């Protein structure tokens, strides 16, 4: 089991996977807003909203108030991408990053 790089570097892969899933869920929410009206009972849109609302609550204080809610979703996806990049840089700097 230690030969598998997924298990050997779980401390990188697990947070990276969670951040990636949230990032792509935010992008999915952004795309769905063009097809589904706000407050819709569509279960996919409600799931995307429920999963990403905590992320938006964290991103809102560090994003200017002039940014509309729809653009805030894109900003949140960018912030999550930056978080994934910082995770990789920090682990690489510490010598803990998985090999390429």
Backbone as CSV, one residue per row, in Angstrom:
resi,resn,N_x,N_y,N_z,CA_x,CA_y,CA_z,C_x,C_y,C_z
1,UNK,0.816,-1.192,0.000,0.000,0.000,0.000,0.868,1.267,0.000
2,UNK,2.039,1.191,0.604,2.929,2.347,0.640,3.542,2.625,-0.730
3,UNK,3.491,1.643,-1.643,4.026,1.852,-2.987,3.124,2.744,-3.828
4,UNK,1.867,2.832,-3.469,0.918,3.641,-4.209,1.121,5.113,-3.845
5,UNK,1.430,5.977,-4.831,1.692,7.385,-4.518,0.476,8.118,-3.959
6,UNK,-0.732,7.638,-4.237,-1.926,8.279,-3.686,-1.934,8.135,-2.170
7,UNK,-1.625,6.941,-1.689,-1.607,6.709,-0.246,-0.348,7.265,0.410
8,UNK,0.751,7.252,-0.308,2.001,7.751,0.258,1.969,9.263,0.450
9,UNK,1.255,9.960,-0.417,1.166,11.424,-0.338,-0.266,11.883,-0.085
10,UNK,-0.945,11.196,0.816,-2.352,11.510,1.111,-2.506,12.927,1.636
11,UNK,-1.523,13.437,2.356,-1.604,14.780,2.941,-1.607,15.869,1.872
12,UNK,-1.183,15.547,0.662,-1.308,16.480,-0.460,-2.573,16.199,-1.258
13,UNK,-2.816,14.940,-1.567,-3.912,14.587,-2.462,-5.288,14.857,-1.860
14,UNK,-5.453,14.619,-0.578,-6.763,14.819,0.038,-7.178,16.292,0.044
15,UNK,-6.359,17.233,0.555,-6.770,18.637,0.475,-6.885,19.142,-0.965
16,UNK,-5.996,18.690,-1.836,-6.053,19.107,-3.230,-7.349,18.647,-3.888
17,UNK,-7.770,17.419,-3.572,-9.015,16.898,-4.126,-10.218,17.694,-3.630
18,UNK,-10.249,17.998,-2.343,-11.369,18.765,-1.778,-11.418,20.163,-2.391
19,UNK,-10.273,20.818,-2.486,-10.234,22.153,-3.096,-10.641,22.110,-4.562
20,UNK,-10.198,21.092,-5.295,-10.562,20.965,-6.706,-12.056,20.716,-6.856
21,UNK,-12.606,19.847,-6.017,-14.043,19.565,-6.093,-14.858,20.818,-5.823
22,UNK,-14.461,21.588,-4.831,-15.174,22.839,-4.546,-15.006,23.847,-5.681
23,UNK,-13.816,23.918,-6.253,-13.566,24.849,-7.349,-14.443,24.521,-8.564
24,UNK,-14.503,23.247,-8.916,-15.313,22.868,-10.070,-16.806,22.952,-9.769
25,UNK,-17.178,22.762,-8.526,-18.582,22.945,-8.146,-18.968,24.414,-8.258
26,UNK,-18.059,25.302,-7.881,-18.323,26.735,-8.053,-18.474,27.094,-9.529
27,UNK,-17.626,26.539,-10.365,-17.747,26.810,-11.803,-19.044,26.234,-12.357
28,UNK,-19.443,25.067,-11.871,-20.727,24.498,-12.277,-21.889,25.372,-11.825
29,UNK,-21.809,25.900,-10.616,-22.854,26.806,-10.126,-22.923,28.059,-11.001
30,UNK,-21.752,28.582,-11.375,-21.716,29.768,-12.224,-22.409,29.499,-13.559
31,UNK,-22.123,28.374,-14.170,-22.734,28.039,-15.461,-24.234,27.797,-15.306
32,UNK,-24.623,27.130,-14.216,-26.045,26.849,-14.012,-26.876,28.106,-13.789
33,UNK,-26.260,29.176,-13.299,-27.038,30.402,-13.067,-27.586,30.985,-14.368
34,UNK,-26.994,30.622,-15.496,-27.502,31.117,-16.774,-28.708,30.313,-17.268
35,UNK,-28.918,29.122,-16.711,-30.002,28.258,-17.160,-31.096,28.063,-16.121
36,UNK,-30.778,28.251,-14.855,-31.724,27.995,-13.768,-31.965,29.303,-13.031
37,UNK,-33.229,29.676,-12.817,-33.495,30.930,-12.092,-33.113,30.800,-10.616
38,UNK,-32.758,31.915,-9.967,-32.423,31.858,-8.542,-33.617,31.383,-7.722
39,UNK,-33.351,30.621,-6.683,-34.422,30.095,-5.852,-35.139,28.924,-6.489
40,UNK,-34.578,28.329,-7.501,-35.202,27.208,-8.193,-35.237,25.972,-7.292
41,UNK,-36.163,25.076,-7.564,-36.249,23.831,-6.816,-35.463,22.709,-7.493
42,UNK,-34.697,23.047,-8.516,-33.862,22.066,-9.196,-32.862,21.496,-8.193
43,UNK,-32.854,20.176,-8.037,-32.038,19.561,-6.996,-30.540,19.695,-7.265
44,UNK,-30.123,19.741,-8.508,-28.703,19.900,-8.811,-28.248,21.307,-8.439
45,UNK,-29.036,22.304,-8.806,-28.680,23.678,-8.466,-28.683,23.879,-6.952
46,UNK,-29.657,23.287,-6.271,-29.702,23.409,-4.809,-28.490,22.736,-4.173
47,UNK,-28.061,21.603,-4.701,-26.876,20.921,-4.164,-25.625,21.767,-4.391
48,UNK,-25.488,22.326,-5.586,-24.339,23.188,-5.865,-24.355,24.393,-4.938
49,UNK,-25.521,24.971,-4.728,-25.643,26.136,-3.855,-25.295,25.777,-2.420
50,UNK,-25.813,24.671,-1.955,-25.563,24.259,-0.564,-24.090,23.930,-0.336
51,UNK,-23.425,23.348,-1.320,-22.015,23.008,-1.182,-21.105,24.229,-1.252
52,UNK,-21.506,25.223,-2.030,-20.602,26.355,-2.266,-20.907,27.586,-1.428
53,UNK,-22.040,27.640,-0.770,-22.342,28.801,0.071,-21.315,29.022,1.178
54,UNK,-20.817,27.970,1.857,-19.767,28.215,2.861,-18.492,28.802,2.255
55,UNK,-18.150,28.396,1.053,-16.965,28.943,0.389,-17.176,30.424,0.097
56,UNK,-18.360,30.768,-0.377,-18.658,32.171,-0.671,-18.655,33.012,0.605
57,UNK,-19.077,32.436,1.718,-19.066,33.161,2.993,-17.633,33.461,3.438
58,UNK,-16.707,32.584,3.104,-15.299,32.814,3.457,-14.661,33.816,2.501
59,UNK,-15.042,33.760,1.239,-14.432,34.618,0.221,-14.984,36.041,0.272
60,UNK,-16.213,36.221,0.685,-16.854,37.539,0.676,-16.056,38.596,1.447
61,UNK,-15.514,38.311,2.652,-14.779,39.369,3.368,-13.486,39.812,2.689
62,UNK,-12.869,38.971,1.873,-11.616,39.359,1.224,-11.819,39.854,-0.204
63,UNK,-13.062,39.944,-0.628,-13.386,40.423,-1.974,-14.103,41.765,-1.840
64,UNK,-13.804,42.715,-2.699,-14.462,44.027,-2.600,-15.984,43.912,-2.644
65,UNK,-16.655,44.780,-1.901,-18.113,44.746,-1.829,-18.777,45.134,-3.150
66,UNK,-18.041,45.790,-4.023,-18.608,46.208,-5.307,-18.788,45.022,-6.267
67,UNK,-18.226,43.884,-5.922,-18.323,42.708,-6.789,-19.723,42.104,-6.653
68,UNK,-20.446,41.957,-7.766,-21.785,41.354,-7.693,-21.711,39.869,-7.321
69,UNK,-22.823,39.318,-6.804,-22.804,37.916,-6.356,-22.399,36.911,-7.425
70,UNK,-22.793,37.128,-8.662,-22.435,36.186,-9.718,-20.930,36.187,-9.982
71,UNK,-20.330,37.354,-9.948,-18.886,37.452,-10.165,-18.131,36.937,-8.938
72,UNK,-18.756,37.037,-7.767,-18.136,36.502,-6.550,-17.899,35.004,-6.674
73,UNK,-18.791,34.310,-7.363,-18.620,32.868,-7.575,-17.344,32.606,-8.376
74,UNK,-17.086,33.415,-9.384,-15.871,33.260,-10.190,-14.639,33.611,-9.349
75,UNK,-14.737,34.686,-8.559,-13.640,35.053,-7.673,-13.324,33.920,-6.704
76,UNK,-14.345,33.272,-6.169,-14.145,32.170,-5.234,-13.428,31.010,-5.918
77,UNK,-13.791,30.724,-7.156,-13.107,29.657,-7.900,-11.636,30.019,-8.115
78,UNK,-11.363,31.277,-8.402,-9.976,31.718,-8.580,-9.215,31.613,-7.258
79,UNK,-9.849,32.010,-6.156,-9.199,31.898,-4.842,-8.893,30.443,-4.508
80,UNK,-9.786,29.535,-4.843,-9.528,28.118,-4.586,-8.387,27.598,-5.459
81,UNK,-8.312,28.076,-6.691,-7.185,27.699,-7.547,-5.872,28.187,-6.937
82,UNK,-5.887,29.409,-6.430,-4.696,29.960,-5.779,-4.343,29.136,-4.535
83,UNK,-5.355,28.715,-3.782,-5.107,27.890,-2.595,-4.469,26.560,-2.979
84,UNK,-4.921,25.965,-4.081,-4.313,24.722,-4.556,-2.866,24.939,-4.968
85,UNK,-2.601,26.052,-5.617,-1.242,26.373,-6.041,-0.344,26.618,-4.834
86,UNK,-0.840,27.343,-3.845,-0.067,27.607,-2.626,0.221,26.298,-1.889
87,UNK,-0.757,25.406,-1.836,-0.547,24.108,-1.209,0.610,23.367,-1.873
88,UNK,0.619,23.349,-3.184,1.694,22.678,-3.914,3.038,23.351,-3.671
89,UNK,3.081,24.671,-3.698,4.343,25.398,-3.511,4.892,25.185,-2.109
90,UNK,4.004,25.242,-1.119,4.455,25.056,0.267,4.983,23.641,0.482
91,UNK,4.253,22.652,-0.004,4.719,21.277,0.172,5.984,21.000,-0.631
92,UNK,6.095,21.607,-1.795,7.309,21.430,-2.589,8.501,22.085,-1.885
93,UNK,8.267,23.253,-1.322,9.333,23.941,-0.587,9.791,23.167,0.634
94,UNK,8.864,22.436,1.256,9.216,21.627,2.429,9.768,20.273,2.028
95,UNK,9.732,19.953,0.747,10.235,18.665,0.274,9.230,17.528,0.460
96,UNK,7.952,17.869,0.633,6.924,16.861,0.870,6.013,16.652,-0.331
97,UNK,6.213,17.371,-1.409,5.335,17.262,-2.574,5.577,15.934,-3.284
98,UNK,4.526,15.385,-3.885,4.733,14.155,-4.649,5.583,14.416,-5.880
99,UNK,6.372,13.431,-6.287,7.195,13.629,-7.485,6.329,13.656,-8.736
100,UNK,6.809,14.343,-9.736,6.079,14.456,-10.989,6.325,13.240,-11.842
